[in-house]
Amino acid sequence: MKGSLKKFVAAVCAGMVLSSGIYIAPAAAARHSSAVMRVSPVKRGNAYIPEGIVLQVELTKELSSKTAHVGDAVPLRLVENLIINDVVVIPAGTKVRGVVTKARKAGGLGRGGKLEFMIVSVNTINGVKVPLQYTKGEHGAGDAGAIAVVAFVSIVGGVFMKGKNVVYNEGLLFNAEVTADVDLNVPLENLREAMDESKPHGVAITIQ
């Protein structure tokens, strides 16, 4: 009975998938009950930024747990051009959105500061938002493990000891990964024209 029920469910699922216009190869269909199918949101023929691309991001101003607050913007910029088919899609120097998620300044009894942030997104020349995530453990050596809580308490004189604040130095580099395929909303053959910085980009309104 269980075997018959499993075959019935598989047949219904296969019918739903085929009716939606998504083609699954026979070998993949045989494994559909255990495999997770990934469908790209990119329109056929459009230019796009693939998921998993890693962009190098630079901190443009010192960030310290002494002065930072949760919700503060993190000053970041893209280090190198992102180029697709010889067309610059995101120029070096483009502002990258980041936000402080945890912040605590150092205190007495050797309590260290704490400072964490996330890298959120960056925009292409034509205004498409590219979602990013910070790849932990792949930043510059100058970070010295600043994401972790820095707290060292001395047994001798610990009562009078002040903890250290976490500091990210200006110029520190981080790797940020694109979290999903990003449709650039333009056919591949029109990519160069769409990314022409000499032309205005934004919300276009026509009034008659």
N, C-alpha and C positions, 0 to 999 in steps of 0.2 A: 504493500500500500504506500509506504513511504517513497519507494522508488518511482511509482506512478505519479505521485504528487510532485516530486522533484522534476520529472520530465514535463509535466503540465506547466509548472511555473517557468521553466526554461523556455518553453515554446511561446508563452505569453510575453516574456521579456524580449525574446528575439523579434516577435511581431511588432512590439512597441518601438524597438530601436529602428527596424527597417522602415516603419511608417513615418518616422521622424526625418528620414532622408539621410541618416548617418550610415555609412557602409562599414561593416566589420568583416574582415577576412574570415574564411571558414575556420582556420586554426584558432583565431582569436575568439570566435563565437563559441567554440567548444570549451574555452576556458573562462567565459564571461562571468560565471558564478563566483570565481575566486579572484579574478583580476579587476583592477580599477581602470576604467576607460577614461582617457584624458582627451577632452575636446577643446581645441583652440578657439578663442573668441575672434580670431582674425578673419576678416572677410577675404574670400578667395581673390587672389590677384593684388591684394594690398601689400604695401611695405609694412614691416613690423620689426619690433625689437624682441628677440627671443628670450624666453625665461632662462634664468641661470647666468646671463651675462654679468660679469663683475666689473663695477666701475670704481675707480680710485677717487676718494673724496678727501679733501684737506680741510683741517680746522683753521679758520682765518683769524681767530682771536683766542687768547687764553681763556680757558673755562675752569673755574675752581668751585669746589664744594663750599667755600667760604662765602661766596656771593650768589651762587646759583639757586634757583627755586624751581619746583616742579611746574612744568608748563612753559618754561622759558624756551625761546627759540635758540637753537645751536647754530653758530656762524660757520657754515660749511660751503665749499665750492667744489665743482668738478675739476679734476686735475688735467685730464686730457680730453680731446675731442672724441665724441662717439660718432663713428663714421659707418654708414651703410651704403654699399655699392658706390663708393667714392663720393658720397654726399654727406656733409656734416649735418647731423641730426640734432645733436646737443653740443654746443661749443664749450671748449675749456673755459673755466671761469664762471660758468652758469651757477647760480645760487642753488644749493641743495637744501631741502627742508629737513630739519632735525628738531627734536624736542626733548627736553630734560624730563625723565620719568621718575628719578629718585634723587633727592638732594638733602644732605644733612651736613652742617658744618661741624668741625672738630670741637670737642668739649673737654671738660676736666676729667680726671681719673683715667687719662690716657685714651679716652674714647675718640676714635678716629673719625674722619669725615667720610661721607659716602656720596658718590656721584655716578649716576648712570643715565644714558640717553639712548634714543633710537633714531635711526636715519629713516625718514619716511618716504620721500619722493623727490623727483626732479622733473622739470618740464622740458619738452622738446621745443624747437624753434616755432613750430606751428601750434603750440599750446597744449599738446597731449601730455597728461600726467603719467609718469612712469613710476610705479610703486617699487620701493626699495626696502631692503632689510640689512641691518649691519651684520657682517660676518665676524662673529667674535673670534678672538685669538689670531687675527690676521692683520692687526694694525702694526704701526711702526714700533721699533724697539724702544723708542723714547717714552712710550706709554708706561712701561714698568708695571703692568698689571693693574692699572688704575681703576678698572671696572670693579674689582673686588674691594671689599671694605678694608681700609687701611687702619688697623688698630693694633698697637703694640703697647702693652702695659708693663711697666717696670715694677717688680715686687718692692724694690727699695725706693722709697720716695714716690710711689705710685699715686698717692693722694694729691700731690702737687704737680704731677706731670700732665701736660696738655697734649692731646692727640694731634695727629697731623691731618691736614686737609688734603683731599685728592685734587690734583691739578693736571689738566690736559694742556700741554704747551701748544702755542701757536705753531702751525706748520705740521702738526701731527697728522699722519695719513691713516685712513681707514678704508677697508674694502666693503662696498655695498653691492648686494646682489639683486638683480631684477627678479621679482617674485612671480611674474606671470607674463605670458606673451602679450605684448602691447601693440594693438592695431594703431598705425599712424594715420589712419583715416584718409589715405591717399593711395591711388594705384601706383605700383612700383615704377612705371614709366613716367609718372608725373612727380616723382619724389624730389628731384632737383628744384623744380619750380616751386613746390610747396615749402621747401626749406630755404628759399631765397630771403635772406635777412634784410635786403633792401626794400622788400615789400612789407606793408603793415600786416600784422597778425593780431587776431582777437575776435571779438564778437562783432559781426557786420550787420548793420541795420540800414534798410532802404526805406526812405519816407517819400511818399508820393502826394 
